[in-house]
Structures are given as structure tokens and as C-alpha cells.
Amino acid sequence: MSQRRHLANAIRALSMDAVQQAKSGHPGAPMGMADIAEVLWRDYMQHNPANPDWANRDRFVLSNGHGSMLIYSLLHLTGYDLDINEIKNFRQLHSKTPGHPEYGYAPGVETTTGPLGQGVSNAVGMAIAEKALAAQFNQPGHDIIDHYTYTFMGDGCLMEGISHEVCSLAGTLGLGKLIAFYDDNGISIDGNVEGWFTDDTVKRFESYGWHVIGNVDGHDSAAVKAAIEAGRAETNKPTLICCKTVIGFGSPNKQGSESSHGSPLGDDEVALARKELNWEYGAFEIPADVYQAWDAKTQGEASETAWNKQFDAYAAAHPRLATELKRRLSGELPANFSEQAQAHIEKLQANPEKVATRKASQQALNAFGPMLPELLGGSADLAGSNLTIWDNSKPLTHDDASGNYIYYGVREFGMSAIMNGIALHGGFVPYGATFLMFMEYARNAVRMAALMKQPAIFVYTHDSIGLGEDGPTHQPVEQLASMRVTPNLNTWRPCDQVESAVSWKAAIERRDGPTALVFTRQGVAPQARTKDQLANVERGGYILKDFAENPELILIATGSEVELAMDAAERLTTQGEKVRVVSMPCTDVFDAQSDEYKDSVLPKQVRRRVAIEASIADYWLKYVGLDGAVVGMTTFGESAPADELFKHFGFTVENVVKTARAV
């Protein structure tokens, strides 16, 4: 048995043992891909286990994340801070080794994977970020940004539609430092994939513009090495290496079968596999010579030290660029951004105009964009409607990756997952846009951004039945509530120019999670605010106007319905009501305020409350209580001009007044 096979068997043994001890897991993929991983990680991966955040490291993404013991084994063996006890605690509470790789748990895990297809999508985003950062900062003789993105993926990733979206774009953009390994083992959960997956993968990826290396024996180290060499030699196209493997390799009775996919092999079969693999060690036992052969700490330190010297030379030759690159890689915003952004917001408040908030969003980009070279925007083929292109936008293309705007095409899901990969890579603040209704296509990627606490900015326009004649297929109703109940996702729906600018500032400054910015198609009236009110916008909810002292009725509204609430409050005041109008552009941020502040805006003793929003009504019950009421949607929309729709569904002064009086 070769030394390489012996080292790969360490992955197989750890994977078998961990899954067996956990009594759940997926041993098949780690056992099948171990030989490929051994060649990649020992011969090519540029990384430093002592510093998992080294900026110029190669990125490795396990897209078929159910095979998580593969990456945990690799991290443990190569010397990351992931000791054998963490391997033994696979899938247990508070371990660093959860059932699927989770970003932020184990050092060296670059992204959370498991929802199939999203790992390779994140990898595309990372490769875009590498190419763009290199184009913006590398100088002749100073290739300071120069690393690869490697991803493993299986049949399931390729069956998921998102793989088409992102791999198509990857070919168009010529991501030459993206190398994907397809684990072509012919097996998925239900058995042999020939019954449901007969695509010609080679031709498919060739049509995308990829460099494809087909029919590689994934258990032949020399063949794998030759394929990687060929992939790295192709600099203008991403590479797909199709590896024929045996799932559960080494298990005498379960290899090549779905029985090794998602269940422990069983004690007897593990013992038989040890014999088959000539692995003469006990459970979780790795001999010293195997650890030594795998250890990457010395080489990793040397690689990073060499790069640091290279960076010093770069800094001496290009000090301004080096300082800017360090700032951007650290995730820090320009020192004066907050001050300048606030000055712009105050200027808007002093000189308001009536515009659609999607236009106000574009105005904010034009104001903030010149301060933020790290902004990397885009739209899913709706730039003219989303208004995401600002004055200094420059397309990022195959031949010139120095731009700051990506034309994603009609790829909402792919765009969102790519944005996550860009955020994970570092050096950019990604934003991407579509209609709010089509957030549904991207829903899981938005959730993944929240789960991973990544500062991606999701821009959604055409936010309600106000979309009008396009009808209910294009009119969002339940989407706002869906986003608001997603943990760690801040959802802003501003009511005018000023709130739009504040929401952009908040999204840009947020570093611990994603933000959804939701904008209108139709024009909205500007609102007057005092200095204190303006300061309170960033709290997510605030008193927009008290029409009387000691109010006895509170109207709560967001977005385009704030104007309606103000008009209704004027009418109610003439009828003797003591009314307060609260604008709540971001319920998530408001909910995080102190109890004292929240009670100052929504006093507990004022139980007469009406919420107004052209979205699903039920969400607002948490604010109005059992004694309150909601003017909202309980059905889907209709196709008609916006003014007629608002009247039809009760978004009128008369109906708000009637509802408020009845509370």
C-alpha cells in the first residue's frame, strides 16, 4: 500500500469512527473523496493552520457539506486548533464539529455548507472577490493577491438549480483560479442516480466556458495530481475535475451503495473496513508518523512569512495601496465614513423632495459610493428598476475585473449566495438587488447570510401591492414578515429619502449580519423631523409626530404607509382624538433597543394601537396587541393601477380612521 493511500486512510478511519460514535452522520463521501483530499491538501493547499485568517490563503469549500468529517479530519490532521476530543464529539452540543460545517465553529471552515449547491456558489463568490481584489491592488512585480479557491461537490450540488446559475456566471467571468472537484460516485440518498440524473456534466460545463477534465480516477493519486496541475495551468477559465470515486471506499459490504451515504457503518462493518484498509489502529488512534506527514504548520508558517515579506516590498513600492488593502481586508470602514454619511443625511432632511425610495436608495449610493471603494454591487437583471447602478459604477468583466458592479443576469439565488462568498472572502461590502417578490427564489441564501453573520446587503424594490398592474405574481405580501422573523437579519423599509439614507448607512456599518433594504416603486412624501427625531431613525422605530400631548391612540406604519398614517392622524385629530404616529422602518433594530426607549415610543398604557402596512397583517399583532388592529393584507394582491389597489384593499384615510375609531 502506498504512503499516500495510508495517509488518506487516516481520513477514512476518523470519519468512520466519528460517525459511529455519534450514531449518525455521513461516512460515504469522506471515505470516497479521501484520496483526492490527500493530494490537494498535502501538495497544493496554501494555508497556515496557526493563522486560519491569513489573507492570501487558498480557500477550500466542501459544498457537499454532509461529508463534514472530511474537512474536520483534514483540519485536525494538518494542525488546526481542532483536537481529537472535538473529533470524538462530532455532532454533539457545543462541539466545534457540528453535523454540517458551520462557519465560526471550527477554525479553517470557510463557510457553512449543507444546503446543496450553495457551497460551490460561495466558492464562486470567493473566486470573484480574489479576481477583483487582485485587479484592483496587484501591481507589476507585486502579485500580492494570488490564491486559489477549491471546492468539492457531489451529484446533489449539480442537481440543484443554483449550480447552473453560478457555474454559468463563473465561466462568463473567467474565474481561472476556481477549481472544482466533482465527486462522481453515482450514488445519492435514494440510490443509483442513473434513475434521475443522466446529464452529460462534461458537456454542460464546457458549454459554460469551463475547462473540464473528465473521467479522472479519484483513487489514483497520480491521476488526481495531473488533473490539478492541468487545472492550475488554465488561467482564463474555471476548471472542473470529474473524479470517478467509490462512495464509502474501504467498507467491504457497503461501499458503492447508498447504505454508506447517511448512516453509521455499524461496529462490525467498521472492523471489517479497518482490515480492508490495512488500518491497524484503534478508534480515533492516529500514529505519530501519520500526524507528522500531514502536519502543515511548518510549511504554512513559511508560506505566510514569505508573503509578509512580499507585502512589505509591496508597501514600500505602493504605500497608499498597501494601507488601503490592509483597511479593506480588516473590514474597517474609512475613518470619516460615519461623519460624512451623517452630514449627507442632515442635508437631505433640510432639503427634502418627494421621490420613490428606490430612487432615494440610488441617491444614497451616489452619496456614499465615492467614500467606499469596497462596495461591490449588482442586480439580477433589474438594474434599471432596482436603481442599483450609481454614477461611478464600473462593470466587472472577464477581461477587466477591477470594476465594482456585477451584472448577475436573472440569477436571484445565485447572486445572493455569491454575495455571501464575497463577504466571507473579505475586502468588499457586497450588495445585490431584485424585486422583493423574488427574494423567494433566494430565500435560503439570505438565511445562510444571517446564520453566518455575514454583512451582505440585500436590496429589494417594488415592495408591495403598489407595484400595480403586474399583479399578484409580482406583488409581495408575506415576504416582509418572513424576513423579519429570520434571526439576525435586519429588515429596513424606509418611508422617505431620509430614512432610506439612514438605512443604507446602517447596513454598511453593520458587521455582524446581513441587512435587507426594502424600497418602493412609487413616490413618497418627505417627512419633517426635529434633530432628535432624526437621531432616533437609526433606532429602528421612533415618534414621527405627536398630534397632542399624552396621546391615547398610536398609529404605527412603515414605508409608503407612513404618509397614509400621517394623513389619517390629521383627520383623527379634527375628530378629537389624541394621536401619535410612529414610523418603524426596522422592527429588528427597534426590538433590540432598551425597554425604556421602547416604552417611550410605544407606552404600555396606550393600548389603542393601529398598525398600517401593505403587507401581511398578522406580523403586526405583536405591536398592537389583542386590543389593537391592523390595516394590512390577508390575501394576495390583484392586477390594477396602484391607486386603485390601495383603495380596494383598504389603504385609505377613511378606512384607517374607521379602524382607529373602532379600536
VMD Tcl script that draws the C-alpha trace (Angstrom):
set ca {
  {0.00 0.00 0.00}
  {1.35 3.40 -0.94}
  {2.17 6.07 1.62}
  {-0.44 8.33 0.04}
  {-3.17 5.72 0.47}
  {-2.08 5.18 4.06}
  {-2.41 8.91 4.78}
  {-5.79 9.07 3.06}
  {-6.92 6.15 5.20}
  {-6.42 8.34 8.27}
  {-9.33 10.43 6.95}
  {-11.39 7.31 6.37}
  {-10.71 5.96 9.85}
  {-11.52 9.22 11.63}
  {-14.69 9.60 9.58}
  {-15.87 6.05 10.28}
  {-15.12 6.35 13.98}
  {-16.70 9.77 14.49}
  {-19.91 8.85 12.69}
  {-20.08 5.56 14.56}
  {-19.62 7.24 17.93}
  {-22.18 9.93 17.13}
  {-24.60 7.27 15.93}
  {-25.40 9.50 12.96}
  {-23.65 11.12 10.04}
  {-22.39 10.54 6.52}
  {-19.28 8.35 6.21}
  {-19.60 7.69 2.47}
  {-18.37 10.97 0.99}
  {-15.31 11.39 3.26}
  {-14.26 7.82 2.57}
  {-14.80 8.25 -1.16}
  {-13.00 11.60 -1.51}
  {-10.12 10.95 0.90}
  {-7.58 10.23 -1.85}
  {-8.45 13.44 -3.70}
  {-8.25 15.45 -0.49}
  {-4.84 13.99 0.39}
  {-3.32 15.17 -2.88}
  {-4.94 18.60 -2.77}
  {-4.18 19.39 0.85}
  {-0.66 17.98 1.03}
  {0.63 19.09 -2.37}
  {-1.24 22.26 -3.25}
  {-3.22 23.96 -0.48}
  {-1.59 27.24 0.55}
  {-2.71 27.77 4.14}
  {-1.41 28.26 7.66}
  {-3.11 26.26 10.43}
  {-1.69 28.70 13.00}
  {-3.44 31.60 11.27}
  {-6.67 30.45 9.59}
  {-7.41 34.07 8.59}
  {-4.24 34.67 6.59}
  {-5.41 36.92 3.78}
  {-3.67 35.14 0.89}
  {-4.63 31.59 1.88}
  {-6.29 29.28 -0.59}
  {-9.97 28.78 0.17}
  {-11.40 25.27 0.47}
  {-15.17 24.76 0.36}
  {-16.86 21.43 0.99}
  {-20.06 22.03 -0.94}
  {-21.38 18.55 -0.21}
  {-21.36 19.53 3.43}
  {-22.95 16.33 4.70}
  {-19.47 14.86 4.30}
  {-18.29 17.16 7.08}
  {-15.98 14.61 8.65}
  {-13.78 15.03 5.59}
  {-12.99 18.66 6.40}
  {-12.83 18.06 10.14}
  {-10.32 15.26 9.56}
  {-8.24 17.48 7.29}
  {-8.22 20.35 9.77}
  {-7.31 18.05 12.65}
  {-4.56 16.24 10.79}
  {-2.93 19.34 9.31}
  {-2.64 21.07 12.66}
  {-5.55 23.44 13.16}
  {-6.89 24.08 16.64}
  {-9.23 21.12 16.42}
  {-8.05 18.40 18.75}
  {-9.06 14.77 18.82}
  {-11.66 15.40 21.51}
  {-13.55 17.61 19.07}
  {-13.48 14.77 16.54}
  {-14.84 12.45 19.22}
  {-17.58 14.99 19.97}
  {-18.78 15.07 16.35}
  {-22.40 16.21 16.16}
  {-22.61 16.88 19.91}
  {-23.84 20.03 21.64}
  {-21.27 22.86 21.85}
  {-18.62 20.96 19.89}
  {-16.65 22.60 17.09}
  {-17.70 19.73 14.85}
  {-21.44 20.03 14.14}
  {-23.21 17.76 11.69}
  {-22.54 20.08 8.77}
  {-19.64 22.53 8.57}
  {-20.69 25.75 10.31}
  {-18.78 28.98 9.80}
  {-17.36 30.26 13.07}
  {-17.22 26.91 14.87}
  {-14.04 25.17 13.73}
  {-11.05 27.23 12.56}
  {-10.46 26.70 8.86}
  {-14.10 26.21 7.92}
  {-14.59 28.93 5.32}
  {-18.37 28.77 5.02}
  {-21.45 26.95 6.26}
  {-22.46 24.22 3.84}
  {-25.15 21.59 3.75}
  {-27.94 23.10 1.64}
  {-26.58 21.58 -1.55}
  {-25.27 23.86 -4.26}
  {-24.65 26.81 -2.00}
  {-21.09 25.83 -1.14}
  {-19.97 25.93 -4.76}
  {-21.91 29.19 -5.08}
  {-19.98 30.66 -2.15}
  {-16.81 29.42 -3.81}
  {-17.71 31.32 -6.98}
  {-18.16 34.43 -4.83}
  {-14.77 33.89 -3.21}
  {-13.15 33.47 -6.61}
  {-14.82 36.66 -7.87}
  {-13.53 38.50 -4.80}
  {-10.00 37.18 -5.37}
  {-10.01 38.20 -9.02}
  {-11.48 41.63 -8.31}
  {-9.15 42.35 -5.39}
  {-6.16 41.28 -7.45}
  {-7.23 43.52 -10.33}
  {-7.66 46.49 -8.00}
  {-4.47 46.09 -5.98}
  {-1.81 43.99 -7.74}
  {0.93 45.93 -9.46}
  {3.70 44.87 -11.88}
  {6.07 42.67 -9.91}
  {3.74 42.62 -6.93}
  {1.06 39.92 -7.18}
  {0.06 40.43 -3.59}
  {-3.40 38.86 -4.02}
  {-2.79 35.45 -5.58}
  {-4.66 32.43 -4.27}
  {-6.98 29.67 -5.41}
  {-10.47 28.64 -4.44}
  {-11.01 24.87 -4.35}
  {-14.40 23.24 -3.89}
  {-15.62 19.67 -3.59}
  {-19.15 18.91 -4.76}
  {-21.31 15.90 -5.43}
  {-24.22 14.86 -7.60}
  {-26.66 16.66 -5.33}
  {-24.89 20.00 -5.78}
  {-25.07 19.59 -9.55}
  {-28.74 18.64 -9.48}
  {-29.63 21.78 -7.52}
  {-30.58 24.59 -9.89}
  {-28.34 27.12 -8.17}
  {-25.29 25.27 -9.51}
  {-26.38 26.22 -13.01}
  {-26.81 29.87 -12.08}
  {-23.38 30.29 -10.51}
  {-21.33 28.00 -12.72}
  {-22.70 29.69 -15.81}
  {-21.62 33.08 -14.45}
  {-18.26 31.71 -13.31}
  {-17.49 30.68 -16.87}
  {-18.59 34.04 -18.25}
  {-16.34 35.89 -15.81}
  {-13.37 33.60 -16.50}
  {-12.56 32.68 -12.92}
  {-9.28 30.93 -13.65}
  {-8.37 30.36 -10.01}
  {-11.52 28.41 -9.23}
  {-11.02 24.63 -9.32}
  {-13.99 22.38 -8.56}
  {-13.84 18.62 -7.93}
  {-16.96 16.67 -8.86}
  {-17.34 13.53 -6.76}
  {-18.87 11.36 -9.47}
  {-19.77 8.32 -7.39}
  {-23.17 7.71 -8.99}
  {-24.99 7.50 -5.66}
  {-27.41 9.78 -3.81}
  {-29.72 9.13 -0.88}
  {-32.26 7.23 -2.95}
  {-29.70 5.02 -4.63}
  {-28.08 4.93 -8.06}
  {-28.55 8.33 -9.71}
  {-28.99 6.85 -13.18}
  {-32.70 6.84 -12.49}
  {-32.85 10.64 -12.07}
  {-29.56 12.25 -13.09}
  {-28.26 11.45 -16.56}
  {-26.85 14.85 -17.54}
  {-23.68 14.99 -19.58}
  {-21.78 17.00 -16.97}
  {-18.68 17.41 -19.12}
  {-20.61 18.97 -21.99}
  {-22.69 21.04 -19.59}
  {-19.65 22.68 -18.04}
  {-17.87 23.04 -21.36}
  {-20.90 24.99 -22.57}
  {-20.49 27.32 -19.59}
  {-16.94 28.08 -20.71}
  {-15.19 25.91 -18.13}
  {-12.03 23.89 -18.58}
  {-13.22 20.33 -17.96}
  {-11.04 17.35 -17.10}
  {-13.19 14.26 -17.34}
  {-13.02 10.68 -16.14}
  {-10.27 11.06 -13.54}
  {-9.78 8.08 -11.22}
  {-10.40 9.67 -7.84}
  {-8.49 6.88 -6.11}
  {-5.36 7.25 -8.26}
  {-3.19 9.92 -6.65}
  {-1.07 10.41 -9.75}
  {-4.15 10.98 -11.90}
  {-5.57 13.46 -9.40}
  {-2.27 15.31 -9.23}
  {-2.03 15.53 -13.02}
  {-5.57 16.91 -13.19}
  {-4.82 19.59 -10.60}
  {-1.68 20.58 -12.49}
  {-3.72 20.94 -15.67}
  {-6.36 22.96 -13.85}
  {-3.83 25.37 -12.38}
  {-2.21 25.79 -15.80}
  {-5.51 27.09 -17.26}
  {-5.67 30.70 -16.09}
  {-8.59 32.03 -18.15}
  {-11.28 29.51 -17.24}
  {-12.52 27.83 -14.09}
  {-11.73 24.11 -14.01}
  {-14.00 21.17 -13.26}
  {-12.21 17.92 -12.41}
  {-14.63 14.99 -12.71}
  {-13.45 12.30 -10.34}
  {-14.80 8.78 -10.51}
  {-14.93 7.51 -6.94}
  {-16.49 4.76 -4.86}
  {-18.70 6.04 -2.08}
  {-17.71 4.52 1.27}
  {-14.39 3.33 -0.20}
  {-12.93 0.62 2.06}
  {-16.17 -0.68 3.50}
  {-16.39 -4.26 2.15}
  {-20.18 -4.58 2.29}
  {-21.38 -1.00 1.91}
  {-19.01 0.74 -0.48}
  {-20.60 1.75 -3.76}
  {-24.04 1.77 -2.18}
  {-26.41 4.32 -0.67}
  {-26.16 2.35 2.57}
  {-22.84 4.13 3.25}
  {-24.20 7.57 2.45}
  {-26.05 8.82 5.51}
  {-25.80 6.23 8.29}
  {-23.07 4.79 10.51}
  {-21.45 1.71 9.01}
  {-22.01 -0.31 12.18}
  {-19.40 -1.70 14.56}
  {-18.91 -4.91 12.62}
  {-18.52 -3.13 9.29}
  {-16.09 -0.60 10.77}
  {-13.95 -3.51 11.96}
  {-14.09 -5.09 8.50}
  {-13.19 -1.77 6.88}
  {-10.14 -1.48 9.10}
  {-8.95 -4.84 7.79}
  {-9.76 -3.90 4.21}
  {-7.77 -0.66 4.54}
  {-4.92 -2.27 6.50}
  {-5.54 0.31 9.22}
  {-4.10 -1.42 12.30}
  {-5.02 1.17 14.90}
  {-7.82 1.60 17.38}
  {-10.73 4.03 17.26}
  {-9.55 7.66 16.94}
  {-5.93 6.50 17.04}
  {-3.58 8.18 14.59}
  {0.10 7.14 14.74}
  {2.79 9.80 15.16}
  {4.30 9.29 11.70}
  {0.91 9.91 10.07}
  {0.43 13.10 12.06}
  {3.92 14.19 11.06}
  {3.29 13.55 7.37}
  {0.05 15.53 7.46}
  {1.27 18.42 9.63}
  {1.11 21.69 7.65}
  {2.16 24.13 10.39}
  {5.81 24.48 9.36}
  {5.04 24.90 5.67}
  {2.12 27.19 6.49}
  {4.28 29.46 8.61}
  {6.92 29.59 5.89}
  {4.32 30.44 3.24}
  {2.82 33.24 5.29}
  {6.25 34.60 6.25}
  {7.25 34.71 2.58}
  {4.02 36.51 1.76}
  {4.56 39.01 4.57}
  {7.98 39.86 3.09}
  {6.33 40.21 -0.28}
  {3.74 42.53 1.27}
  {6.49 44.63 2.88}
  {8.06 45.13 -0.54}
  {4.65 45.99 -1.96}
  {4.07 48.52 0.84}
  {7.44 50.13 0.19}
  {6.68 50.49 -3.51}
  {2.97 51.36 -3.17}
  {2.32 52.65 0.36}
  {-1.11 54.12 -0.35}
  {-2.39 50.93 -1.95}
  {-0.95 48.79 0.85}
  {-2.63 50.89 3.54}
  {-5.95 50.74 1.70}
  {-5.69 46.97 1.16}
  {-5.00 46.37 4.85}
  {-8.00 48.50 5.78}
  {-10.30 46.67 3.44}
  {-9.11 43.20 4.42}
  {-9.65 44.10 8.08}
  {-13.28 45.01 7.35}
  {-12.86 48.52 8.72}
  {-14.74 51.34 7.04}
  {-12.99 54.61 6.17}
  {-12.44 56.60 9.36}
  {-14.61 59.51 8.23}
  {-17.44 57.49 6.69}
  {-19.92 57.76 9.55}
  {-19.40 61.51 9.92}
  {-19.73 62.21 6.21}
  {-22.75 59.93 5.84}
  {-24.49 61.68 8.72}
  {-23.78 65.07 7.15}
  {-25.44 63.87 3.96}
  {-28.48 62.66 5.91}
  {-28.82 66.02 7.67}
  {-28.57 67.78 4.32}
  {-31.38 65.62 2.96}
  {-33.57 66.45 5.96}
  {-33.01 70.14 5.37}
  {-33.84 69.90 1.65}
  {-36.37 67.10 1.22}
  {-38.04 66.02 -2.01}
  {-40.70 63.55 -2.99}
  {-39.15 60.51 -4.67}
  {-39.66 56.76 -4.70}
  {-37.49 55.19 -2.04}
  {-35.81 53.10 -4.76}
  {-34.64 56.43 -6.20}
  {-33.67 57.59 -2.73}
  {-31.61 54.41 -2.47}
  {-29.74 55.31 -5.65}
  {-29.18 58.81 -4.29}
  {-27.69 57.28 -1.16}
  {-25.37 55.14 -3.27}
  {-24.23 58.22 -5.17}
  {-23.51 59.94 -1.87}
  {-21.85 57.03 -0.08}
  {-20.26 55.21 -3.02}
  {-17.35 57.61 -3.56}
  {-16.38 57.11 0.10}
  {-16.45 53.30 -0.19}
  {-14.21 51.68 -2.82}
  {-15.11 48.34 -1.21}
  {-18.71 48.49 -2.42}
  {-19.32 45.67 -4.90}
  {-22.86 45.89 -6.20}
  {-25.12 44.18 -8.66}
  {-28.63 43.32 -9.71}
  {-30.38 40.23 -11.05}
  {-31.11 41.80 -14.44}
  {-33.16 44.62 -12.92}
  {-30.64 47.44 -12.65}
  {-32.95 49.90 -14.39}
  {-35.77 49.08 -11.97}
  {-33.79 48.48 -8.78}
  {-31.68 51.60 -9.46}
  {-28.56 49.92 -8.11}
  {-26.19 51.49 -10.62}
  {-24.68 54.72 -9.32}
  {-22.57 57.34 -11.07}
  {-19.18 55.65 -10.57}
  {-20.34 52.10 -11.21}
  {-17.98 50.10 -13.41}
  {-18.83 46.61 -14.69}
  {-16.70 43.68 -13.52}
  {-15.97 41.60 -16.61}
  {-13.95 38.62 -17.82}
  {-11.20 40.87 -19.15}
  {-11.33 43.62 -16.53}
  {-12.15 42.54 -13.00}
  {-11.30 45.89 -11.43}
  {-14.94 47.03 -11.57}
  {-17.38 47.47 -8.71}
  {-20.61 46.26 -10.30}
  {-21.64 42.74 -11.33}
  {-24.34 42.11 -13.92}
  {-25.68 38.92 -12.36}
  {-28.30 38.19 -15.01}
  {-31.57 36.53 -13.98}
  {-29.94 34.60 -11.13}
  {-31.50 35.77 -7.85}
  {-30.49 32.73 -5.81}
  {-27.04 32.52 -7.33}
  {-26.47 36.25 -6.83}
  {-27.34 36.04 -3.16}
  {-25.12 33.02 -2.47}
  {-22.27 34.60 -4.46}
  {-22.65 37.72 -2.30}
  {-22.17 35.53 0.77}
  {-18.96 34.15 -0.73}
  {-17.71 37.66 -1.46}
  {-18.45 38.73 2.11}
  {-16.73 35.62 3.50}
  {-13.65 36.25 1.39}
  {-13.20 39.79 2.67}
  {-12.20 43.08 1.09}
  {-15.66 44.03 -0.15}
  {-19.10 45.10 1.02}
  {-21.42 43.26 -1.39}
  {-24.91 44.39 -2.28}
  {-27.30 42.87 -4.79}
  {-30.85 43.60 -5.84}
  {-34.06 42.17 -7.20}
  {-37.79 42.73 -6.72}
  {-38.93 41.91 -3.19}
  {-41.21 39.20 -4.57}
  {-38.22 37.35 -6.00}
  {-36.47 37.21 -2.67}
  {-38.38 33.92 -2.59}
  {-36.00 32.48 -5.17}
  {-33.06 33.46 -2.96}
  {-34.59 32.78 0.44}
  {-32.15 30.12 1.60}
  {-29.08 32.16 0.71}
  {-30.47 35.10 2.70}
  {-30.97 32.74 5.63}
  {-27.41 31.48 5.27}
  {-26.08 35.05 5.41}
  {-27.95 35.54 8.68}
  {-26.77 32.20 10.03}
  {-23.14 33.01 9.22}
  {-23.42 36.64 10.40}
  {-22.16 37.95 7.07}
  {-22.60 41.66 6.22}
  {-24.25 41.18 2.83}
  {-26.76 43.84 1.78}
  {-29.86 42.55 0.01}
  {-31.70 45.30 -1.84}
  {-35.37 44.72 -2.69}
  {-37.57 47.13 -4.60}
  {-41.21 47.15 -5.72}
  {-42.15 46.33 -2.19}
  {-45.94 45.92 -2.07}
  {-49.22 45.84 -3.95}
  {-48.10 49.30 -5.02}
  {-46.32 47.51 -7.85}
  {-49.69 47.73 -9.57}
  {-50.61 46.25 -12.90}
  {-48.09 43.38 -12.89}
  {-50.43 41.71 -10.44}
  {-50.14 39.22 -7.59}
  {-47.30 37.19 -9.11}
  {-45.11 40.26 -8.68}
  {-46.70 41.78 -5.57}
  {-45.06 40.74 -2.28}
  {-47.38 40.13 0.67}
  {-45.80 37.69 3.12}
  {-42.13 38.37 2.32}
  {-41.55 41.18 4.81}
  {-42.85 39.08 7.68}
  {-40.70 36.16 6.54}
  {-37.56 38.27 6.64}
  {-38.42 39.96 9.92}
  {-38.80 36.66 11.74}
  {-35.42 35.43 10.45}
  {-32.91 35.64 13.30}
  {-30.05 38.10 12.78}
  {-31.46 39.63 9.58}
  {-32.19 43.35 9.84}
  {-35.00 44.38 7.50}
  {-35.45 48.09 6.75}
  {-38.49 49.53 4.97}
  {-37.91 53.30 4.92}
  {-40.64 55.86 4.35}
  {-38.76 58.63 2.55}
  {-35.41 59.95 1.34}
  {-34.01 60.44 4.81}
  {-34.95 57.03 6.20}
  {-33.57 55.45 3.02}
  {-30.19 57.08 3.55}
  {-30.19 56.09 7.24}
  {-30.99 52.50 6.31}
  {-28.09 52.39 3.85}
  {-25.74 53.82 6.45}
  {-26.91 51.24 9.00}
  {-26.46 48.39 6.51}
  {-22.95 49.48 5.54}
  {-21.86 49.93 9.15}
  {-23.27 46.60 10.31}
  {-20.55 43.96 10.62}
  {-22.34 41.12 12.43}
  {-25.03 40.15 9.95}
  {-26.92 40.89 6.75}
  {-29.40 43.65 6.04}
  {-32.41 43.72 3.72}
  {-33.28 47.16 2.32}
  {-36.83 47.32 1.01}
  {-37.85 50.17 -1.28}
  {-40.97 51.45 -3.05}
  {-41.64 51.78 -6.71}
  {-43.92 54.81 -6.19}
  {-43.02 58.27 -4.92}
  {-43.44 59.04 -1.21}
  {-43.73 62.36 0.58}
  {-40.83 63.57 2.73}
  {-41.45 63.84 6.46}
  {-40.44 66.67 8.78}
  {-38.20 65.75 11.72}
  {-36.51 67.52 14.58}
  {-32.82 66.91 15.29}
  {-33.75 64.38 18.00}
  {-36.19 62.57 15.73}
  {-33.55 62.36 13.02}
  {-31.13 60.84 15.50}
  {-33.74 58.26 16.50}
  {-34.35 56.94 12.98}
  {-31.36 54.62 13.38}
  {-33.09 53.06 16.42}
  {-35.50 51.35 14.03}
  {-38.67 53.00 15.36}
  {-39.38 56.47 16.68}
  {-42.07 59.05 17.30}
  {-42.59 60.80 14.00}
  {-45.25 63.17 15.34}
  {-47.40 63.67 18.42}
  {-50.55 65.48 17.36}
  {-51.41 66.09 21.03}
  {-49.87 65.79 24.46}
  {-50.41 62.48 26.23}
  {-51.59 60.58 23.14}
  {-54.30 57.98 23.57}
  {-54.07 56.40 20.11}
  {-50.92 55.26 18.29}
  {-50.65 54.67 14.56}
  {-47.63 52.56 13.56}
  {-46.54 52.46 9.93}
  {-43.63 51.73 7.60}
  {-42.61 52.68 4.10}
  {-45.24 54.21 1.84}
  {-47.90 53.78 4.52}
  {-46.26 56.35 6.83}
  {-47.66 59.10 4.63}
  {-51.09 57.48 4.94}
  {-50.74 57.31 8.72}
  {-49.88 60.99 8.90}
  {-52.90 61.94 6.78}
  {-55.18 59.74 8.87}
  {-53.79 61.24 12.08}
  {-54.65 64.74 10.81}
  {-58.23 63.61 10.19}
  {-58.48 61.87 13.58}
  {-57.17 64.97 15.32}
  {-60.04 67.01 13.88}
  {-62.37 64.40 15.40}
  {-60.94 64.95 18.86}
  {-58.51 62.03 19.01}
  {-55.09 62.42 20.66}
  {-52.85 60.70 18.16}
  {-49.20 59.68 17.91}
  {-47.64 58.46 14.65}
  {-44.72 56.07 14.97}
  {-42.53 55.31 11.98}
  {-40.91 51.89 12.33}
  {-38.54 51.36 9.41}
  {-36.76 48.43 11.09}
  {-38.58 46.31 13.65}
  {-35.46 44.19 14.23}
  {-33.40 47.18 15.36}
  {-36.29 48.63 17.35}
  {-36.78 45.36 19.21}
  {-33.12 45.47 20.26}
  {-33.48 48.87 21.96}
  {-33.72 49.28 25.71}
  {-37.07 48.69 27.39}
  {-37.03 52.32 28.47}
  {-36.72 53.58 24.91}
  {-39.31 51.16 23.51}
  {-41.78 52.19 26.21}
  {-41.18 55.85 25.40}
  {-42.24 55.18 21.80}
  {-44.99 52.65 22.48}
  {-46.13 53.26 26.08}
  {-47.65 50.17 27.65}
  {-50.61 52.16 28.98}
  {-51.65 53.23 25.46}
  {-53.45 50.11 24.28}
  {-55.32 51.72 21.40}
  {-52.97 50.98 18.52}
  {-53.33 50.52 14.77}
  {-50.53 49.23 12.52}
  {-50.65 50.12 8.82}
  {-48.61 48.28 6.22}
  {-49.39 46.95 2.75}
  {-48.04 43.57 3.75}
  {-49.28 40.58 5.71}
  {-51.28 41.79 8.71}
  {-50.52 39.08 11.26}
  {-46.92 40.18 11.87}
  {-48.05 43.43 13.47}
  {-50.13 41.78 16.20}
  {-47.02 41.70 18.39}
  {-47.08 45.51 18.45}
  {-50.79 46.29 18.57}
  {-51.83 43.51 20.96}
  {-55.25 41.98 21.36}
  {-56.85 45.39 21.83}
  {-55.38 46.82 18.64}
  {-55.99 46.44 14.92}
  {-54.02 46.11 11.72}
  {-54.72 47.64 8.34}
  {-52.82 45.14 6.25}
  {-53.07 42.31 3.77}
  {-54.79 39.00 4.41}
  {-54.90 37.88 0.76}
  {-52.73 38.10 -2.31}
  {-52.96 41.21 -4.48}
  {-54.65 41.95 -7.78}
  {-53.69 43.46 -11.11}
  {-54.67 47.12 -11.36}
  {-53.16 50.60 -11.07}
  {-51.58 51.13 -7.64}
  {-54.03 53.83 -6.54}
  {-56.98 51.57 -7.23}
  {-55.35 48.68 -5.40}
  {-54.65 50.70 -2.27}
  {-58.26 51.81 -2.21}
  {-59.55 48.29 -2.88}
  {-57.53 46.79 -0.02}
  {-58.40 49.50 2.47}
  {-55.25 51.60 2.48}
  {-57.17 54.85 2.60}
  {-57.52 57.64 5.12}
  {-61.18 56.76 5.55}
  {-60.51 53.11 6.38}
  {-57.64 53.89 8.74}
  {-59.83 56.45 10.56}
  {-62.70 53.98 10.75}
  {-60.40 51.24 12.07}
  {-58.81 53.53 14.62}
  {-62.15 54.78 15.90}
  {-63.33 51.20 16.31}
  {-60.34 50.11 18.39}
}
mol new
graphics top color blue
foreach p $ca { graphics top sphere $p radius 0.5 }
foreach p [lrange $ca 0 end-1] q [lrange $ca 1 end] { graphics top cylinder $p $q radius 0.2 }
display resetview
